[in-house]
Every structure is written in structure tokens, then in C-alpha cells.
Amino acid sequence: MNFPLILELAIGLIFTYLTLSLVASEIQEIISTLLQWRAEHLKYSVEKLLSGNIPESRAVAQNLANRLYESSIIQDLNHEARGRIARLFRAVLQKVGVGYRWLTRSRNVFGRQTSGPSYIPSEAFAASLLENLQFENIYRLITESRLKKFVEERLRFPVNHILNDLKASEANEFLLEAEINQFEQALHQIFEDFQAHRVNLTQTIDRLLGRLDDFIEAAESVLPENHHLSQTFLRRLRYLKRNIARNLEEKSALLNKIEPTIEELISVLDEKSAAYREAISISAQAGGPAKEILERLKSLELPPQLTNSLFVLAKETQMKLQAADNRVYRFQQEVEGWFDRSMERAGGVYKRNSKGVALLIGIVIAIAFNADTFHITDRLLTDQTVRNSISQMASQTEASRNPEELAQELGVVKEAVGDTLQQLPLPVGRDQIILQMQAEAEKTWSFPIRRQYLGWLVTGVAISMGSSFWFDLLKKVVNVKSTGKTVR
């Protein structure tokens, strides 16, 4: 067998597989859309991530996943076209889904919804999870409570106590009255700014210490110089400030006392933890929104493995934290990375499942089109006209940039060689000549399994490899034939 014949044979087989692969791709895409395979697989993967793949936690994980999917963050990802035709199409898809689940005895993975997104960015998942865990709200609740306690116990009360001692010693209850009122109003305004998210905690601490400096300066300008009571009063105020934060290290420690750690925030999920008792105490004192936050959190049932995973992520976050980092944001980034790693594994599973489906579709197409690889090979080897026709078609389509363009151009190619194709049967189909040739070849076949069945199986496997694979291979082989370059 000479080299040009081998190339033409290869081109004929590859082009046949490519054409059938395009048909298979369209069929698989239609089935995937109708049955929402991508969206279903994604939801199953999210449930498995939340449950830690533990069967006992599956029901709890399903309920939590449904709550995540009902959040506005993920709902916005489930884009649905509007209009009468679009609504009709969605209704048809829903009926198909109901029928499919009835036949397969499977549940509606979307819970109360009829569909879900086919892709969820890690940022959306992490934001939705932390939103359901009331993470930001709990953080603000504990931080504001500790900051308020710090302002009262470390600033407002000590300053007033020192001032009252001076007033008693001077027998003047109106001493520094305007200055202390201005100081207390400034403390109140700073706390309100923090509550309104206008400043962060570090800026708030700096502003509080700055207002203490302002009060000391104001007192110095009012009190008489070289008066021992006045000097004692001022020394006590300066000592108070030094005792709060005399250097950057102590300031960092102060921030850590006020701002809850990520582990503390997660511990709020455990009713036996100190952080939970602190949150309950805060809600009892503050009431209103604080109580509502705790009630929503208590109504949320979590899989045990999820809590363990969050603790692990919290420790990793704590090790990576820098002094100026936003703790909640850094933790959200760790959750995003955790989700991405899980979805990479889930993507591999989906690809393997898709390969299995592609193989089944390929075999069905091979049978439906009677695409017998052995017969196609025989026909290409013995019929020069068929080889030339397919080679001409392959040469015209080789210049296409991708398989999708090829799918559009096949009609043009077929029209270009239409006369030849009308006169000769292609090596696929159920034409009487093809069936007769297959029957003749079957008589000399000694293998226990019928030759035609094996031919269909080989074609099905080839189709399952995908149109992109055969398109790239076609380019290389056509290039070898036309230029003599070797295939790399």
C-alpha cells in the first residue's frame, strides 16, 4: 500500500468521523439543555461540598444548598429570557424535566425552583454562604459591642473619674464642663461613624486616641500652670493614654481584642462556645436587629463537616493575615479557593460522565447512519471516486478555523461537490448497495461477533472523541498531503 493511498484513506476516515462528531455534539448539546445536565451536576457538586460527601449529612446539605440557591446573589446568575416564546420554551423544558425525573425516579435537585445556573463564580458562592451564616452581621455585632465597651470602660469612664477627682479637689463642679461635653460628643460621633461603615476599626481607634489628645490640650489651655492639682490631673490623663496604646505592638493587640477572630465568628455556630454566649448576651442587651440576626442563625442547620471545613479555613486565614487586612474579606477569599478546588474535581467528574454519554450517542449515531468503520475502510480502499470526493470535501473545509465554522460550511461544501455525491453512494447509510456489500463481507468474517457490530462500536468510540480532535487531526493530515510536512 503506497503512502498517498494511506493518506487518502486517513483523510476519508477522519472526515467521516468529523462529520458524525458534529452531529453528535449537536445532539448532546440539545439533550444537555433539555435535561439541564450542567446545572444539575453543579447543584449536586455544591451539595457534596457542603456535606463533605458524608451520606448522613446529605439531607441537611440539600436544605442548605437550596437556601444558597434562593439568595439573590445566585438567583441573579440564573438568567432566563423573557417574552411569550421564551416562557413557552421554559414551560416545555420544565415538562421535559418533570418527565425525565419521573422516568429516572430522581428528585428535583433545584428544590422549589425549576432551574438553576450552569456556572457559579467562586465569589458568588462564598458571598452567598457567608450571607446565610450571618458572617458579616455577627462580625459587626461583636465588634461594635466590644468597641462600645472599650469606649465606656477605657476612655469615657476613666476620664470622667479623673475629672471628678479634680472637681472635688478644686470644689468646682463646673470645671472643664464644656471640654468634657465636647469630648463625649466626639466619642459618640466616632462610634456612629464606625456603625455607619464610614471608617474602619483601625481608623476609629486612631480617632478615639486623637480626641483624648485634644481633650488633654484643651485642659492644658484652661487649667492654671504650675498648679499641682492641675499637673496631677494632666499626668493621670497622659498615663491613661499611654496605658491604652503606647506603641504599634500594643495598638495591634488592642485591635485584636476588639475585633473577633475568624475562629471566634465560626464558634458562634456552636451553642457551647464562649463566642456564642457573648453573641447571646449582646442580642439580649441590644435587642432589635441583633436579636433577629441570632434567631436567623439559630434556625440554620449546618452539616458537621461544613463547620469543620470552615474552622480549617479560618486557621489558614489567620496564618496569612497581615496587620491591615480585612479579616472577613480574607476569609471569603479562602472560601472562594476552597470552592474552586472542589469545582475543579467536580468538573473532572462531569467530563468523564460526558465522555460516557458521548460514547452512547456515538454508538447510536453509528447504528442509525449505519456508519460501519470496516465497511468505510473497504470502500475507501477500493473506490477511487469516493476517495477523491471526500478528499476534495476535506481540502475545502481544512481552511476553517474551528469545528463550529465547519458545521456551517458543510452545506456549502456539499453543494460544491453535489453532482458527484448524487451519482455515488457515500460509505455510510442504508443504501441497498452498502447493505449488500456489508452482507458479502460478513460471509468471510470468522470472528464470533458480527463484523458490522464491531464496525459500529469502533465508529461510536471515534465519534465520542469529539469534533475538535478530528478537526485538528484533519488539518495535520491534509497539510502532510499537500506540503509533505511531517505530523508532529
BELQUISUL-V554593 format. One record per helix or strand of 2 or more residues. SS is the DSSP state (A for helix, B for strand). FROM is the first residue (numbers start at 0). LEN is the number of residues. If there is no record, write none. Layout:
# BELQUISUL-V554593
ss=SS from=FROM len=LEN
ss=SS from=FROM len=LEN
This chain:
# BELQUISUL-V554593
ss=A from=2 len=33
ss=A from=36 len=15
ss=A from=54 len=16
ss=A from=71 len=4
ss=A from=83 len=21
ss=A from=121 len=11
ss=A from=134 len=36
ss=A from=176 len=19
ss=A from=200 len=22
ss=A from=227 len=17
ss=A from=247 len=11
ss=A from=261 len=6
ss=A from=273 len=13
ss=A from=287 len=11
ss=A from=303 len=17
ss=A from=326 len=42
ss=A from=372 len=10
ss=A from=383 len=14
ss=A from=402 len=14
ss=A from=417 len=6
ss=A from=431 len=12
ss=A from=450 len=14
ss=A from=466 len=17
